[in-house]
């Protein structure tokens, strides 16, 4: 079934009064357009389609399925309410904005872009979780450049995510110079603004560079053997004081047959299991990197001397340790770290396995 398209016309002049009443002016850039034609879209895109600049595309209450190539021109605004956008096998989105003409996925109630599209004046404003997610199930290479994804994360099956990468191995995609922000937080361990999971394994295939994640709960989650490019930031570039509630890089899975660099120093890496690093794999934990462990069962284990290269200035510590890497668990001073919060770093090779001791290994049980 082809996507259903219905056009209406809206001439909107964004006045200084409107700009002053927007509650998000301090964290979002200025509006890109002063008037838009509304195009309502639903159903399935199953033939090559172009969304053109000067329009606001509205997805209201019904999921949109992308099963062909959807090209989104610079400056396009997409507003969503109570729905997700799913990119399925053989489908992909090519959304290549520019620094001056960003592409925006946002809430239908967001008057900051294209004005009052839902026609209720100031009765409503955008809220975290106004729409579900941008979901990538296809593996043929969607591209998002200079794209903003705001106010997603509505609960779906108990999880809250703005971008949800499918569980295929090595999903091909590009996210570059994107902003992912204002995502509804969730209590489940797998609720993150950008949920990479097993689909994010090879940085040459799953390209994630120069992006900013802020005003979320947990910002990002991916395989432990994915090397995250250090060009990504975890604050609002226009106001660095706006970060994430649980500001960290959350890791999943085991490090198998690969070399990975943990080299981001802005936020900690967060581990919630016991990683056994096998003979053919290496984790390079770089200078001034902080790694935090979430539970008493979490830790690291070398099966060969070269498995974990720990820089002398790197710190391994508890998730509750606010002195190193900040308040990653987002509870202020409610909790404090104590010995035994996590297992430690175990050397499992040789005749007598042992637990490594170092001034930079803090609050472990061994």
C-alpha positions as CSV (number, residue, x, y, z in Angstrom):
1,X,0.0,0.0,0.0
2,X,1.3,3.4,-0.9
3,X,1.6,6.1,1.7
4,X,-1.4,8.4,1.9
5,X,-0.7,12.0,1.3
6,X,-3.0,14.9,2.1
7,X,-2.1,18.5,1.6
8,X,-3.4,21.6,3.4
9,X,-2.0,25.1,3.3
10,X,-0.7,27.1,6.3
11,X,0.9,30.5,6.0
12,X,2.7,31.1,9.2
13,X,4.9,34.1,10.2
14,X,7.0,33.3,13.2
15,X,6.9,36.5,15.2
16,X,9.1,37.7,18.0
17,X,6.2,37.1,20.4
18,X,6.0,33.4,19.4
19,X,9.8,33.0,19.7
20,X,9.7,34.5,23.2
21,X,7.0,32.2,24.4
22,X,8.7,29.0,23.2
23,X,9.9,27.1,26.3
24,X,12.7,25.5,24.3
25,X,14.3,28.6,22.8
26,X,17.2,28.1,25.1
27,X,18.1,24.7,23.9
28,X,16.9,24.7,20.2
29,X,18.2,26.8,17.3
30,X,16.2,29.4,15.6
31,X,13.3,28.3,13.3
32,X,14.4,27.5,9.8
33,X,11.3,28.6,7.9
34,X,8.6,31.2,8.2
35,X,5.7,29.4,6.4
36,X,4.9,25.9,5.3
37,X,2.5,23.8,3.4
38,X,1.3,20.8,5.4
39,X,1.5,17.4,3.9
40,X,-0.1,14.6,6.0
41,X,1.5,11.2,5.4
42,X,0.5,7.7,6.6
43,X,0.8,4.1,5.4
44,X,3.8,2.6,3.5
45,X,6.3,4.2,1.2
46,X,7.0,1.5,-1.3
47,X,8.3,3.5,-4.3
48,X,11.1,6.1,-4.5
49,X,9.8,9.3,-2.9
50,X,11.1,12.8,-2.3
51,X,10.1,15.1,0.5
52,X,10.7,18.7,-0.6
53,X,11.9,21.8,1.3
54,X,9.2,24.3,2.3
55,X,6.8,21.7,3.5
56,X,6.0,20.2,6.9
57,X,5.3,16.5,6.7
58,X,2.9,15.3,9.4
59,X,2.7,11.7,10.7
60,X,-0.2,11.7,13.2
61,X,-1.2,8.6,15.1
62,X,-0.3,6.0,12.5
63,X,3.1,4.5,11.9
64,X,4.9,5.2,8.7
65,X,6.7,2.3,7.0
66,X,9.6,3.0,4.6
67,X,10.1,0.1,2.2
68,X,11.7,2.0,-0.7
69,X,14.0,5.0,-0.9
70,X,12.8,8.1,0.8
71,X,14.9,11.2,0.1
72,X,14.5,14.2,2.4
73,X,15.7,17.5,1.1
74,X,17.6,20.1,3.3
75,X,15.3,22.2,5.4
76,X,12.4,19.8,5.6
77,X,10.5,19.6,8.8
78,X,8.8,16.3,9.9
79,X,6.3,16.4,12.8
80,X,5.1,13.3,14.5
81,X,2.5,12.4,17.2
82,X,1.9,9.0,18.7
83,X,3.7,7.1,15.9
84,X,7.0,5.7,14.8
85,X,8.9,5.8,11.5
86,X,10.1,2.4,10.6
87,X,12.7,1.7,7.9
88,X,12.3,-1.9,6.8
89,X,14.3,-4.3,4.6
90,X,14.9,-2.8,1.2
91,X,13.9,0.6,2.5
92,X,16.2,3.5,3.5
93,X,16.0,7.2,4.2
94,X,18.5,9.6,2.7
95,X,18.3,12.8,4.8
96,X,21.2,15.0,4.0
97,X,20.7,18.5,5.4
98,X,23.3,21.2,5.7
99,X,24.6,23.4,8.5
100,X,22.2,26.2,7.4
101,X,19.3,24.0,6.4
102,X,19.0,21.2,9.0
103,X,16.3,18.5,8.6
104,X,14.1,18.2,11.7
105,X,12.1,15.3,13.1
106,X,10.1,16.7,16.0
107,X,6.7,16.7,17.9
108,X,3.5,17.8,16.2
109,X,3.2,20.3,19.1
110,X,6.5,21.9,18.4
111,X,5.7,25.4,17.1
112,X,9.4,26.2,17.0
113,X,9.6,24.8,13.5
114,X,7.1,25.8,10.8
115,X,4.9,27.4,13.5
116,X,1.6,26.2,14.9
117,X,1.0,23.1,12.7
118,X,-1.6,21.6,15.0
119,X,-3.5,24.8,15.0
120,X,-4.0,25.2,18.8
121,X,-2.0,28.4,19.2
122,X,-0.2,28.2,22.6
123,X,-2.5,25.5,24.1
124,X,0.1,22.8,23.8
125,X,3.9,22.6,23.6
126,X,6.3,19.8,22.8
127,X,6.9,17.2,25.4
128,X,9.4,14.3,25.7
129,X,7.8,11.2,24.4
130,X,5.3,12.9,22.0
131,X,6.2,10.3,19.4
132,X,7.9,6.9,19.5
133,X,11.1,6.5,17.5
134,X,13.0,6.4,14.2
135,X,13.5,2.6,13.8
136,X,16.1,1.2,11.4
137,X,15.4,-2.4,10.6
138,X,16.8,-2.3,7.0
139,X,20.5,-2.9,6.4
140,X,21.1,-1.1,3.1
141,X,22.4,2.2,4.4
142,X,20.3,5.0,5.5
143,X,22.0,8.4,5.8
144,X,21.2,11.2,8.3
145,X,23.4,14.3,8.1
146,X,22.6,17.6,9.8
147,X,19.4,16.1,11.2
148,X,17.7,16.9,14.5
149,X,15.6,14.2,16.3
150,X,13.6,15.8,19.1
151,X,10.9,14.8,21.6
152,X,10.8,11.1,20.8
153,X,11.0,8.1,23.2
154,X,7.3,7.3,23.8
155,X,7.1,3.9,25.5
156,X,7.0,1.0,23.1
157,X,7.0,-2.5,24.7
158,X,8.3,-0.9,27.9
159,X,11.3,0.8,26.3
160,X,12.0,4.4,25.5
161,X,14.2,5.2,22.5
162,X,14.5,8.0,20.0
163,X,16.5,6.0,17.5
164,X,16.3,2.2,17.6
165,X,18.7,0.1,15.5
166,X,17.5,-3.4,14.7
167,X,19.2,-6.5,16.0
168,X,20.9,-7.5,12.8
169,X,24.7,-7.7,12.9
170,X,26.4,-4.6,11.5
171,X,23.5,-2.5,10.3
172,X,24.8,0.0,7.7
173,X,24.0,3.6,8.4
174,X,25.4,7.1,8.7
175,X,24.6,9.6,11.4
176,X,26.7,12.7,11.1
177,X,26.3,16.2,12.6
178,X,23.0,15.1,14.1
179,X,21.3,16.2,17.3
180,X,19.3,13.8,19.4
181,X,17.6,15.5,22.3
182,X,14.6,15.7,24.6
183,X,14.0,11.9,24.7
184,X,11.7,10.5,27.3
185,X,13.7,8.5,29.8
186,X,12.7,5.0,30.8
187,X,13.6,2.8,33.8
188,X,14.4,-0.3,31.8
189,X,18.1,-1.0,31.3
190,X,17.7,-0.9,27.5
191,X,16.0,2.5,27.3
192,X,18.4,4.9,25.6
193,X,18.1,7.9,23.3
194,X,20.2,6.1,20.6
195,X,19.9,2.3,21.0
196,X,22.5,0.7,18.9
197,X,22.5,-2.8,20.5
198,X,24.0,-5.6,18.3
199,X,23.3,-3.7,15.1
200,X,26.2,-1.4,15.9
201,X,29.4,-3.3,15.7
202,X,31.8,-1.9,13.0
203,X,32.5,1.8,12.9
204,X,33.3,1.5,9.2
205,X,29.7,0.2,8.6
206,X,27.7,1.9,11.3
207,X,29.0,5.4,11.0
208,X,28.3,7.7,14.0
209,X,30.3,10.9,13.9
210,X,30.1,14.6,15.0
211,X,26.7,14.1,16.8
212,X,25.4,15.8,19.9
213,X,23.2,14.0,22.5
214,X,21.7,16.0,25.2
215,X,18.6,16.4,27.5
216,X,18.1,12.7,27.5
217,X,18.3,10.0,30.2
218,X,20.9,7.5,29.0
219,X,22.2,8.9,25.8
220,X,23.6,5.9,23.9
221,X,24.0,2.1,24.0
222,X,25.9,-0.2,21.7
223,X,28.2,-3.3,21.5
224,X,31.3,-3.2,23.7
225,X,33.4,-3.9,20.6
226,X,32.2,-0.8,18.7
227,X,34.7,2.1,18.8
228,X,32.8,5.3,19.2
229,X,34.3,8.3,17.3
230,X,35.6,10.9,19.8
231,X,33.9,13.7,17.6
232,X,30.6,12.9,19.3
233,X,29.6,15.1,22.3
234,X,27.2,14.6,25.2
235,X,26.0,18.2,25.7
236,X,24.2,20.9,23.8
237,X,26.8,22.6,21.6
238,X,25.0,25.9,22.1
239,X,24.8,25.5,25.9
240,X,27.3,23.0,27.3
241,X,25.6,23.1,30.7
242,X,22.7,21.0,29.1
243,X,23.9,17.4,29.2
244,X,22.0,14.1,30.0
245,X,20.6,12.8,33.3
246,X,22.6,9.6,33.1
247,X,25.5,10.9,31.1
248,X,27.5,7.9,29.9
249,X,28.3,5.5,27.1
250,X,26.4,2.3,27.9
251,X,27.9,-0.9,26.6
252,X,26.4,-4.2,25.6
253,X,27.7,-7.7,24.9
254,X,31.2,-9.3,24.8
255,X,34.4,-8.2,23.2
256,X,35.1,-11.0,20.7
257,X,37.8,-11.3,18.0
258,X,38.2,-7.6,17.7
259,X,40.2,-4.6,18.9
260,X,38.2,-1.7,20.4
261,X,39.3,1.7,21.7
262,X,37.5,3.2,24.7
263,X,38.8,6.7,24.3
264,X,36.0,9.2,25.0
265,X,36.9,11.3,28.0
266,X,33.8,13.6,28.2
267,X,31.6,10.9,29.8
268,X,32.3,7.5,31.3
269,X,31.9,4.1,29.7
270,X,29.3,2.1,31.7
271,X,29.4,-1.7,32.0
272,X,26.6,-3.8,33.5
273,X,28.1,-7.3,33.2
274,X,31.3,-9.3,33.6
275,X,33.3,-8.9,30.4
276,X,35.6,-11.8,29.6
277,X,38.0,-10.5,27.0
278,X,39.1,-13.5,25.0
279,X,42.6,-14.2,23.5
280,X,41.9,-12.7,20.1
281,X,40.3,-9.5,21.4
282,X,41.8,-6.3,22.9
283,X,40.3,-3.4,24.7
284,X,42.4,-0.3,24.7
285,X,41.3,1.9,27.6
286,X,42.9,5.3,26.8
287,X,44.3,8.2,28.8
288,X,41.9,9.8,31.3
289,X,39.1,7.5,30.4
290,X,36.6,6.6,33.2
291,X,34.9,3.2,33.1
292,X,32.0,2.7,35.6
293,X,30.5,-0.6,36.7
294,X,26.8,-0.8,37.5
295,X,26.5,-3.9,39.7
296,X,28.3,-6.3,42.0
297,X,28.4,-8.8,39.2
298,X,30.1,-6.5,36.7
299,X,33.8,-6.5,36.0
300,X,36.6,-7.1,33.5
301,X,38.6,-10.3,32.9
302,X,41.7,-10.7,30.9
303,X,42.3,-14.2,29.4
304,X,45.7,-13.1,28.0
305,X,48.1,-10.2,29.0
306,X,47.3,-8.2,25.9
307,X,43.5,-8.4,26.3
308,X,43.1,-5.2,28.2
309,X,45.5,-2.3,27.8
310,X,44.8,0.0,30.7
311,X,46.4,3.5,30.5
312,X,47.9,4.5,33.8
313,X,45.6,7.6,33.9
314,X,42.4,5.6,33.2
315,X,40.0,4.9,36.1
316,X,37.9,1.9,36.8
317,X,35.2,2.6,39.4
318,X,31.7,2.3,40.7
319,X,28.6,3.7,38.9
320,X,27.9,5.6,42.2
321,X,31.2,7.4,42.1
322,X,30.4,11.1,41.3
323,X,34.0,12.2,41.8
324,X,35.1,10.6,38.6
325,X,33.1,11.2,35.5
326,X,30.3,13.0,37.3
327,X,26.9,11.9,38.6
328,X,26.4,9.2,36.0
329,X,23.5,7.5,37.9
330,X,21.7,10.8,38.1
331,X,20.7,10.6,41.8
332,X,22.7,13.6,43.1
333,X,24.1,12.7,46.5
334,X,21.5,10.0,47.3
335,X,24.0,7.2,46.9
336,X,27.8,7.0,47.5
337,X,30.3,4.4,46.3
338,X,31.6,1.7,48.6
339,X,34.0,-1.2,48.3
340,X,32.2,-4.2,46.7
341,X,30.1,-2.1,44.2
342,X,31.7,-4.1,41.4
343,X,33.9,-7.2,41.0
344,X,37.2,-5.8,39.7
345,X,39.8,-6.5,37.0
346,X,40.7,-10.2,37.0
347,X,43.8,-11.7,35.3
348,X,42.6,-15.2,34.4
349,X,45.7,-16.4,32.6
350,X,48.6,-18.2,34.1
351,X,48.8,-20.8,36.8
352,X,47.3,-18.7,39.5
353,X,44.6,-16.2,38.4
354,X,44.6,-13.0,40.4
355,X,42.8,-9.7,40.8
356,X,44.8,-6.6,39.6
357,X,45.4,-3.9,42.2
358,X,46.0,-0.3,41.3
359,X,45.3,3.2,42.8
360,X,43.1,3.7,39.8
361,X,40.9,0.7,40.4
362,X,38.3,1.9,42.9
363,X,35.5,0.4,45.0
364,X,35.8,-3.1,43.6
365,X,35.3,-6.2,45.8
366,X,38.6,-7.8,44.9
